[in-house]
Amino acid sequence: MSSLELDQSFDETSEHLQDPTQIIARKRSIVVLIVGAVIVLTLFVELLGSVLLQKRAQDQLLTQFSATLDTAASAFGQVGLSPLPDTAPAIGSAVAILSIPKLGISQVVAEGNQSSVTQTGPGHVPGTPLPGQMGEATIVGRRSTFGAPFYKLNKLVPGDLVQVVTVEGQSTYKVIATPAVIEELPSNRLALVSSNPPILSTGSIVVYAQLEGKPYVGTPKNSPFTPTHSGWPTLILLGLGLFALVKGSLWAQKTFNSRVRWVLLVPVGLALVAALTLAIDGLLPATI
């Protein structure tokens, strides 16, 4: 008889020798262990794994935005071609590079203020002009997860510089208030918005900056009421998958030895927890 068959036979024999209360206690301990592992893995994905995901997304957005700038540059001065877009940017696409020297950050800004967009970096709020154009351009960013690009937003003081590069060129803003009364703000400004306090997000912090120089020509904007897809169906499916994994673990306890259980269940469990964490995050405020 092989060692695998011996281990399985031993597990089955042990199961029969235990009384019902011991079996129930054993199953409860397995469930508690799985739930504890899920909580730990969720925190790991949210606080550390999200940083790696955001870094990867930023690299992809930078490549995309560099291609956009190259296309605009090649169209400049060409008859029948315009370097400026004639349609609103797609949700999730790269629209600008935001640099705040005092905070030491340089981030690619994507179009959209949904939680799924700010997982990739700061998001430009649809319905507002792009940075550098006339009016109030608004950018939201996270303070705790996915790289937390706006973690030190509260450190900005009047006089600090904010630079933004779009397809039209570079614009420089100077911080004027943190926060300010809306009636006192200049007409051409940038609003940087995040959660406050960082994790609880019971309120918000807004930093206003005034555009230095003349604004660029306005380009098409998205509607501020851009439709979004509900994340609840995905969350429910993943939750059912995790429940099935717990039930499967109890079944595998009787069917396979410990080595086989680890090989079968751990990779699936890790993937489910990571996907479930991202789905939950998609339902939370986009600035946490």
N, C-alpha and C positions, 0 to 999 in steps of 0.2 A: 504494500500500500504506500502511495506517495505521501510526502510531507503535507501537501495541500489537502489530501483526503483525510489525513490524521487530524489536522487542525480543524477541519470542518466537522469531523465526527466528534471531536472533543467539545466544540462549541455546542453541538446539538445535545450531547450527553449532559453537559453542565446546565443547559436550559431546562431539561427534564427534571434534574435533581433539585432545582430551586423552587421554593413555594411561590404562589401568585404574588404576594406582597413584594418579594425580592425582584421578581420580573418587572412589576410596575415601577418600582423604585429605580431599576436599571434603565428602563425606558425613559423615565422622567429625567434622569441624569444625562442621558443622551440628548434629549430635547434641550435641556438647559445649556449643555455644552455647545450645541449648534447655534442656539440663540445668542449666546455670549460671543461665539466666533463671528457671527454675522454683525453684531454691534461693533466689535473691534475692527473688522475688515471694512465696515462702512466708514468709520472714522478715518481709517488709513487711506481709503480711496478719496474721501472728501478733502482731507487736509494735505496729503502728500501726493497721491496719485493724480489729483486734479491739477497739480502744478505741472506735472509731466505732460498731461493732456493739453493744457493751455499752451505750453511751450511748443509742442508739435503743431497745434493749430496756428500759432503765431508765425511759425516758419512757412506754413502753407499760404497764409494770408499775405505775407511779405512777398513771396514769389508771385502771387496773383497781382498784387498792387504794382510791383516792379514792371510786370508785363503791361499793365494799364498805362503806366507812365511812358513806357517805350512806344506804345501805340499812339498816344497823344503827341509825343515828340515827333514821330515820323509823319503825322498828319499836319503839323504846324507849317503854314506857308504853302501847302499843296492846294491847288485849285480843286474845288468840289469836295474837299475834305475838311472836317472840323475837329480840332483837338478836344472839344468839349462834348460830353455825352448829351444825346438828345432824348434820353429816357431816364427815369429814376433808377437808382442802383438797386440791384436785386438784394433781397433780405439775406443777410449773412455774408455778402461780398465785401471786399476791402475797399474803403473809401478815403482813408487818410492815414497819416502817421503822426501820432501825438507824442511830443517830447516835452518833458518838464525837467529842466536841468537841476533844479534844487532837489528834487526827489530822486534824481538819477534814473528816470524811467524813459523808455522809448517803446511805444506800443502801436501796433497796427490797429486801426479802428474799423470795425465792421458795421454794416448797416443793420439797424434794428436794436430794440431795447428789451427783447425777450430774454428769458433766462438762458435759453439754449444758445443765443448769440453771445451773451456776455461770458459764457463758458470759454469762448475763444479769445476774448479780449474786450476792451472797452467798446461800447456800442453807441452809434449815432442814432438819436431819437428820430424816427420817421415823422415827417411833417415840419421839421425845423430845417433851416438852411444848412448847407455844409459849412464847416469852419472856413473863415475868410470871406464869406458872403454877407450881404446886408441882412441884419436882423439878429436874433438870438439862436446861435447854434448850441445844441445841447448834447452832451456826451455823458453816458452813465458807465460806471465801472464798479468792480467788486472790491471789498475791503478785507475779506477773510479767506476766500477760497479761489481756486483756479488762478493762482499766481498773485492774487490780491494787488492788482496794479494801483488801486487808489487807497491802499492801506494808510499812507501818510498824507492823505489829502488835507487833513486838518492842520498840517504843518505850514501850508502856504499862507503868506501874509501879503498885504498890499505892496506892490512893486516887483514881486516875483514874476518871471517870464514863463510863458507857455507858447510853444511853437507847434504849428500844425502844417503839414505838407499835404496838399490835395493835387488833383490833376491840373489845377489852375496855377499852382505855385506855392510858395511858403508864406504863411501869415504868422505874425507875432502878436501875442496878446499880453497885456500886463494886468496882473491881479489887482482888483480894486476893492473887493469886499469879501468877507468870509463870515457870515453872509451879509446881504444888504437889503434894504427896503426896495421893492421893485420899482417904485416911482423915481428913485434916485439913479437908476441904472442908465448907462448910455444906450443908444439905439443899436449899435453894432457890438455884440458881446458874445462871449463864450461862457456857458454854464457847465461846470463839472459837478456831477451828482453821484453820491454814494450813500450807503447806509450809515446810520449813526444811532447807537453804538455799532461797531463793526459786525458782531455776530447776531445780536438780537434783532437788529433792523426795526426797532420801534419808531424810529424817526429817520431823518435824512440830513446829510450835510451838503450844502451847495456853495461852491466857490465861483464867483463871477470874475471875469477878466475882460478888459476893454481892448478892442481891435486897434492896433497901431497902424495908421495909414488908411488908404482908401480900400473899400471892399471890392471883391471880384464880382464878375457878372454871375447872377443867379442861374442855377441849373435846375432841371425838373426834380421835384420832391415826391416822395411817397406819401400816401395818405396817413395821417396820424392814427387812423383806425384800421391799419393793416391787419387782416385776419390772421389768426394763429391757430395751429392745430392743438387740440387738447392732448395732454400727456397721460390722462387717466386710463385709457384703454391699455396702453403699454405698461403702465404701473400695475394694473390689475393682472395682466397676463404674467408679468414677472413675479408678482406676489403668489400667484397660483403655482408657478414653477418652483418657487422656493418652498411652498407648502408640500408640493409633490416630492421635493428633495428630502425633506424631513421624514415624510412617510416612507420614502425609499430607503432611507438610512436605517429605519427600524426593521424593514423587511430584509435588507442586506445583512443585518446583524445575525439573522437566522440562516442566511443562505451562503454567505461568503466569509472567508477568514479576514482578519484585519488588514493584511497587505492588499488584498484584492479590493476591499472597501475603500481604502485610501486612493488607490489608482483610479477607481471608477467615480467616486463621489467628489473628491477634493477639486479637481479641475472644473467640473460642472458647477460646484458651489461657488468657487472664486469668480467665475464668469457671471453667474447669476447675481451675486452680491454687487459686483462692479456695475452691471447694467441697472440694477435696482436703485443703487445710489444715484446714478446719473439721472434716472427717471424721476426720483424724488426731488432732486435738485432743480429739475426743470419746472416743478410746480412751486418752488420757493421764490421769494423776491430776487430779482436779477442783480442786486447790488450786494448780497451777503458775501 
